[in-house]
Amino acid sequence: MKNTFANKISYFILTFIFLIITASFLFSNFDNFSMGSGQQVATVDGTPISVKEYSVALNRQVEFFNQMMGGQGMTQKQMEQMGIKQSVLNGLIQQKLVLNTADQMGIVVSLDEIKNEIKSMSYFKTNGQFDVNLYRNMLQGNGYTPTQFEELVGNDLKQKKLDELFNSTLISENYVNDMTRFKNNQVTVQGVKIGRQSLSPLVSISEKEINDFISKAENQKSLETAYSDNLTKYNKPEEVKARHILISGEDSKSLEKIKAIRSKVTVKNFSEMAKKETQDPSGKANGGDLGWFANGRMVPEFEKVAFGMKKGEISEPVKTQFGYHIILVEDKKAAEIKPLESVKTELAKIEIQKTKAQDLDKLLKSTGEEIQALLAKNDFSSVESISKKVDGQIYKNIDVNQFEQSLTTTSLAPQEADQIFKAKDNTILNFGNPGTIFLVKVIGHKTGAEKTPDELKAEVGNQNQLYSRKVREELIKALNNKAKIVTNSSLM
């Protein structure tokens, strides 16, 4: 037991080292193997990614996931579903792109730097001193030679030097002070935004208009198109609302465990049993709740059982690629199909409403005036009621700051933001146009506290990290678009 634990610790230490060191390492004459030799899975601007390099990265990624899953081996299907092979290749391609950029920028790592870096690693020390035998044995036990490890460390140091360029001061304390001041300068507002066409449902249509529209042959095409556009509304598949308890693994031990749980579980205690027993991480929190789902959402074996059950039934153990499940069907909805003929009246009304331009214009004007009067009387609940009828956007007690200048997801034009910050409390501003109601009422102004020196220092660091990460991401994206990348999927 003790040795097993020690071996696991050793494995995780080495895995941690190799996961940190992100590319393709001290005493070079140990052997002459090159990570770049042999067949190539891909080339990046002529730089090869060898089968050996790809295999090492893939095996370590798979081993990492196996350990995360309790030591159970992943199936090929699970690897495909998680996209592990492509993810590993994408990571290696990104590494080559960055390393090629470092080379083009003249970033060089000396042999002394590589040696010093390896000698500083605590994993290879005995009594605080670098132990060459420990170093060689640990590498050999994990399928690496010192030459390969030197190459990996050298590439890692090269990337770190490139990162240092990204992390060099991108923003200043003055910038953060200004940003803080702009963010703290806030105005609380209430408002509403309604598009002209959103008011269509409020335009009255007579029964005669609807019948006349349906009777005309030239309108049949528009009715068919409207029906197709709303097919999910009128053609609903059968749905099941269920919970499940999952025990991972396909061995006899897993089967015995799920059978023991099945003997104890009931409709009443299912949620609590799921929280206690399930090996589905999300199920631990929500009691195995899967919500409503239609066919095609779950794996076939699971769906076949779930849709064949009655409301309130609990299944026997069901085997899928994820392990063994117990399913509780909490509710069911039968499939509902409304043919075009049964909804023609509804669709005709919608289509006619769209054509009533003059009525819409009048309604837009009157609704805007009504909302403005309600805002003046502080009757925001009535404003909300109007907005809900026509699917408008409501802004209730929203803090607008000078830095972001937006109302939640609605960006303000510079002149609109300027008007808001200059306006006095209780002022109603009209940002609408001939096709939109957009009214904003200023509720109050407020200013927050400035940052302390320590907070300022921390914020500068956070912002530099944020911008550095963004610069790196944009660089990799640009390099990826520009690079000539050739892959050989048959070797993956």
N, C-alpha and C positions, 0 to 999 in steps of 0.2 A: 504493500500500500504506500509506504514511504517512498520507495524507489519510483513508483508510478507517478506520484505527485511531483517528485524532483524532475523526472523526465518531462512532464507537462510544463513545468516552470522553464526548463531549458528551451523547450520548443517555442514557448511564447516569447522568450528573450530574443532568440534568433529571428523569429518571425517579425518581431517589432523592429529589429535592426534592418531587415531587408525590406520592410514596408516603408520605413523612413527614407532609406536610400533609394532614390526613385529612378535611376537609370541603369546603364549597363556596368581589379582592385589590388603589398608592402614588399614583399620580398620577391621581386619579379622573376628570379631565376628558379622559382619553385617548380613551374612548368610553363609551357608556351601556348596553352590553350587560349583561344580568343572567343569572346562571346559573339563576335560577329561572323564566325566562320560557318561553313556549311550552307544548307538550303535556306532560302529567305521566305519568310511569311509576307513581308512587305518591304518596300523601299520608300524612303522619305527624302526627296531631292537627291536621290542616289545613295543615301545612307541606309545600309541594310538593317532589317530586324530579322535576326536568324531564327530558325526553328527552335534551336536550343534556348535562345533568349526568351522567345514567346512561351515555350513549354515551362521554363522555370517560373515565369511570372504567373502563368495560368495555374500551375500546380500549387503555388503558394496562395493564390486567391481562393482556389477550391478548398485547400486545407484550412484556410482562415474561416470560410463559411462552414466547413464541417465541424470545426471546434465551436463555432457560435451556435450550431444546431445540436450540441451535445455529443459530438463525436460520430454522428451518423453520416454515412456517405451520401453524397448528392447523386441523384440519378441524372442521366443525360437529359431527360425531359425537363427536370428542374433547372438544369444549367441553361437550357434553351429558353425557358420561360423568363429567367432572370437576366438573360442576355450577357452572361459572364464572359464568353469568348470574345464577343465584339467589344465589351467594356475593357477587357485587358488589352486588346489590340489598340483601341483608341487611346488608352493611357500611354502605351509605348510610343505611339505616333506623336502624341503631344510632347513627350520627353525628348524625342529626336528633334522635333521642331525647335524647342527651347535650346537644346544643346547646340544645334546648328547655328542658331542666332548668337549664342555665346561665343562660338568659334569665329563667326563673322565680325563680332565686335572686338575680337582680339583678347578675350578673357582666357587667361592661361592659369593652370594649376600645376605647381612644381611637384616633383617626387617627394621633396622634403615636407611639403604641406600635406601630402597624402599620408606619409609615414607618421607625422605628428598627430594627424587626426585619428588614425587607427590606434596609435599608442595611447591616446587619451581616453579611448572607450573602456569603460569600467568592466565590460563583459569579458575582456581579454586580460584582466589583471589578477595576479596572485599576490596577496599581502601588499597591495598598492602598487605593484610593479608589473609592467607589461611582461606577459609570459608567452614566448613565441610558440612553445609546445601546445599550450592551451588554445592559442589562436589558431594554429594549424588543425588541431583535433576538432575544434568546434566547426570550422569551415568544412573540413572533410566529412564530418557527420551530417552536414546539411547540403552536401553536393556541390560545394564551391571550392575553387582553388584560390590561393593568394593572388594570382594574376587577375582572375575575374573580380575578386573583391577589391583590388586596387583600382580597377577600372570603374567599378560601381562608386567607390568613395570619391575618386577623381571627378566623375560626372556630377556627383552630388555637390561637391565643393564648387564646381563650376556653376551649377544652378543657384547655389547660395550667393555667389558673387553677383550673378545677374539679379537675384532678388534684392540684394543690397542697393543696386541702382534704382530698382522700383521703389524701395523703401526710403530712399533719400528724400529729404524734406519736400513734400509736394504742396503742403499748405502751411501757413504761418499762424502764430497766435493771434495776430491782428485779424486774420480771416475768420478764425473760430469765434473771436469776440464779436465781430460784425454779424456772423451767422447766428450766434446766440441772441444778440440784440434783436435781429430781424424775426427770429422764431418767437421770442418773448413778447414782441409787439403784436398783440392779438386783438381782434374784434369779434365779438360773439354776434352771430346773425341768425335770423330765421328766414326761410324763403321757400319758393316753389318754382319748378320749371315744367311747363307742359307744352308739348309740340302740337301744332295745328291739327295734324291727322289723328292724334290721340283722342281728340274730341268727337270723332266720327260716331262712336256709340251713342252719344247724347243727341244726335240729329234724329228727329222723329221721321218715321217712314210709315206711309199708309199701307193697308193690306192690298189695296188696288195696285199701288206702285210695285209691290213685291210680285204679285201675280202676273202683272204685265211684263216685268223683267224676265220671269221664268219662262213665260210663253214664247218669247222671241228666240228664234233659232240661233241668231248671232251671239246670244249671251251664254250659250251652253259651254263654249270653250272656256270662258272666264270662270264659270261655276266649277268646271272640272279641275281647272288650275288651282282655284281656291281650296277645293277639296283635297287635292294632292298636297298643297302647302300645309294643310292642317290634318294630315293623315293620322299622326300620332294622337290627336285629340279624339278622332272618331274610330280609330282602329286600335284598341288596347288589348294586348295579349294577356293570357292567364298569368296571374302573379301569386306568389307565396310569400308570407311573412314568417320567418323562421329564426330559431336559435340553434347553435350546435356546440358540442363539446368535442375537441380534437385531441387525440393522443398520437403524436408523431411516431413514425416508424412502421415497418411492415412485418416485424418479427412476432414470434409467439408471445413474448413478454408483453408487447404492446397490446396484442389482442386480448390477453388475459386481463390486463389492466382496464381496457375499455369495457369488457364484459362485467367486471366487478362494479364499475361505475353505473352501467346500465341497470344492474340489479337494485341499485339504491335510488336512482333518479326518478322524480315524479314531475308532473306539470307544475306543481306549486314550488318545488325546491330547485327546479332546473337552472334558474338564473344564478342562484347562490352556488350550486354545484359547479357550474361553468366557471365562475370566478375562482373557485378553489382548485379545480382539476384540469381545466383546458390548457393545452400547450399552444394555443393561438394567442399571441400577445395582446391583440385588441380585445379578444374575448375575455381576458382577465379583468379588463376594465368595465366592459359593458354587459357582462353575463352571457357572452356568446351571441349577442344580438346581430343578426345579418340584415335586418330590415326587410323591405319588400324587394323581390327580384323576379324577373321574367326568365324564360328559357334563354340560354346562351350566356348567362352571367357566371354560372358556376361550372365546375367540371361535370362531364356527362353522368358519371356514376352517382354523384351527389344529387343532381337534378332529377334523375330518373326516380329515385326514392322519394325525394321531397314532393314532387308533383303528383306522385301516386298515393300520397297519404291524405288522411282527412284532417280537418281542423281539430286540434287538441291531441293528436296522436304523437307518440314518441317512437322513433325507429329502433330497430336492432342495429348493432354496429355496421357501418358502411365503410368499405375500404376504397380509398382513392390514392392518388400519387402522393398525397400529403400525410397519409396515415389512416387512422380509424376515426370515424365520426359517429356521434349520436345526434340525431336531428329531432327537434321539437317543432312541429308546424303550429304556429299560433293563430294564423288566419289565412284565408284564401280569397282571391278575387277571380271570378270567371272571366274568360275572354269576352270582350265587348266590341262588336263590329257594327257601326252605323253606316249603312249604304248611302251613297250620294243622294238618292231620292228622299231619304228621311231627313236630310239636313239642308235641302235646297232652299227652304224658306229662310233659314238662319244665314246661309251664305249669300243669298240674294240681298238680304237686308244690309249686310256688311259691304257688299260691292256697291250698292246704291248710295250708301252713306259716304263712300269715298268720292263720289261724283258731285256731291252737293257743295260746290265751292262757295257760293254766296252765303248759304246757310252756315257753313263752317266759319267763314270770315266774321259773320255777325256773332256767332257763338263764341269765337275766340275773343272778340272785343268785350262782350258782356261778361264772360267768365273772368277775364282779366280785371275788369272794373269791380266785379263782386269780390274777388280775392284781395284786391287792394283795400277795399272798404273793411274787410274782415281783419286784415293785418293792422289797419289803423285802430280797430277796436280791440286788438290783442286777442281776437278769437281764432287762435291757431288750430284748435281742434276741428273747426268747420273747414278751414283751409285743407287740413289733412283729409277730411272726409271727401271733399271735391277731388283732390288729387288721386285718392285710391280708386275712385270710379273710372278714371281715365288713364291709370297707370303712369301718373306723373312722378317727378322726383321731388322729394320733400327734404328740406334742410332745417332740422330742428335743433336750435341752440348749438350751432357749429362754430368752433373757434377757427377763424381764418388768420394765418400769420403772414407777415410780410416776406418771409423766406420762400414758402411754398406757394402762396397765393392761389389756393384752390379750395373749393367746397367739396370735401370728400373726393369723389371721382371726377368732379367737374372743374376743369382748369379755368381760371379767370383771365380775361385779357388784361394787360397792364393798366389800361385806362379804367377798367372795372374795379380792379384792386385798389387803384389810387382813389377812386370815388368812395369806396367803402371805408378806407382809413381816414379820409378827410371828413366824412359825414358825421353829424352829431347823432347822439342817441335818439332812437325812435324815428329816424329818417327812413322813408321807404324809397328804394332805388329801383328804377325800371331798366333792366338790361335786355328787355325783349326786342323782337323785330317783327315784321309783318306776319311771320309764320310761327312765332313762339311767345308764350307767356313766361317771363323770367323776372320775378319780383323778389327783392331781398330787403329785409328790414334789419337795420342796425340796432342791436339790443344794448351793447355796452362795450367799452374799451378797457383793456387791462395790460399791464406790463409786469413781466416776471423778474426774478432776481438775477443778477449777474453771476457768472461762475466764479468759484474760489480759485486761487492759483493751482491747487492740486487737481481740482475738477477740470480746469483749463488744460493742464498738462496731459491728463488722461484723455480728454476729448481730442486733443491734437494727435495723440498716438492712435486713437481709434479711427479718426478720420484718415490719417495717413495709411493705416492698414487697409481701410475700405477702398481708398483710391488706388493703392498699390495693387490690390486684388483685382480691381476693375481694369487697371492698365494691363495687367498680366492676362486677364481673360480676353480683352480686346486684341492684345498682341497675338495670342494663340489662335483666335478666330481669324484674324487677318492672315497669319502665316498659313493656316490650314486652307484658306481659300486660294492662296497664291501658290502653295507648294504642289509639286508633282508627286502624288502618292499612288503607288502601285501595290495592290494587295493580291495575294495568292490564297484564296479561300479554301482551296483543296488541301492546304497544309495546316489549316486551323483545326 
